[in-house]
Amino acid sequence: MSRLTEPSAESDPRQRSHISTLAADPSHSILSGLVAITPRLAMTLAFAGLVQMMFDLISR
């Protein structure tokens, strides 16, 4: 088959991966859960980075 006549991965649902299906479905429970915790996770990581930098400066 030539590239023009074979079905592409976008149009053939059997060839799509599970990750692209998750990305295409915003109502999926895992994706909505990740979106819900993203701001808290970012703030926690930023705070942990600041604490790490403070301890590094104090220990010098």
Secondary structure by P-SEA (a helix, b strand, c coil): cccccccccccccccccaaaaaaaccccaaaaaaaaaaaaaaaaaaaaaaaaaaaaaaac
